[in-house]
């Protein structure tokens, strides 16, 4: 009998995040987070918090967005520019641009949603 491969929660979460499905990616990444340790655990927690912060911003909860975004950046800033195959430096810049616009209520925030890209 063939063994069914386990879900790739990390990649699934990236796809959901890049589609703007922040609540769903949070749920999927949480499953990966539960199984992780060390720097990987902090990385996943930072990604989860980034998704939650964007969700708060899009729902108009700017105070909540700013608070959760600060927690996400604290975790993500401690990691190298390329981490777990992700261009994390590029992602941090995109997050900064998004939250600069969103927290200052600039209309371009919705158009500048950050994306997770594979490191080259």
N, C-alpha and C positions, 0 to 999 in steps of 0.2 A: 504494500500500500504506500502510495506517494505521500510524503509529508508536505503539507501546505506551507509555503514560505510565510514568515511573519511579515506584517505590514512594515513598511519603511515610513515610520511616523515623521521623521525629520524631513524627508523629501516631500511627503504628502502635505506637511505644514507649509513648506516653501511655496508649493503650488497654490494653496489656499490663500496665503498671504499675498502673493503676487496678483491674485484675482480680486483682492480687496475684501476677502471673506475673513475678517479679523477674528470674529468670535469663534468660527470653526477652526481656524488654524491654532488658536489658543488651546482649544480642547484637544486637538491632535498632538500638538507639541507637549502638552502636559503629560501625555502617555510616554513620550520619549524622555522627558525630564525625570519622571519617576524611576526610570531604569538607568539613569546616568550618574556620574560622579565627577568631582573636581571641576576643572576648567570647563568641561563639556556641560556640566550641570548649570554653572553660572552663565555660560553662553546661551543655553536654551531658556533660562529664566529671563535673561536680557531680551531675547527675541519675543518671548511671551509678553513681557512688560511693554515692549515697543508696540506690539499689536494692540494691546489693551489701551495704551495711551492714544493711538490713532483712533480707535473706536470711540473713546471718550471725546476726543476733539471733534469727530464727525457728528457726534450726538449733541455737541454744544457745551459739554462739561469741560471748560477750559482749565479750571482749577485742578480737577482730577487728572486731566491730560498732562498738565505741567508736572504734577507730583509723580505720576507713574513714569513719565518720560525721564525725569531726573534719575529715578531708580534704575531704569533700563540703561541709560548712558553710563552710570557708575559701573555696571557689570560689563558692558560692551567695551568701554574705554580701556579696561585692564587687559584686553586681548589684542593679539597682533592684527595687522591690516588684512591678513588672509588667515581664516580660521575655519576648520572643518570643511574646507573646500569652498567657503563663501568669501566673496570680496567684501570683507567687513569694514575696511577703511572707507570704501566707496559708499557702503550702506550708512555708515555714521554721518557722512557728509549729506546724503539724501535725507536722513532723519532731521539733521540740523535745519536744512532748507525748508522741509515740510513744517516743522514746529515753529520756526521763525514766522512763517506765513500764517499758520493756524492760530498760534497764540496771540498774534497781533491782528487777528481777524482780517487778513488779506484774502481776497477771493481766489488767488492762484493756489491756495493750499490744496483744494480738491483735485486740481489738475496735476499736482506735483507729488502724488503718492509715492513713497519710497518702494523700491523693488529689491528683492534679494537676487543677486547674480552669482554665478559660479566664479571662483577665482581663476585667473588665467595662468 
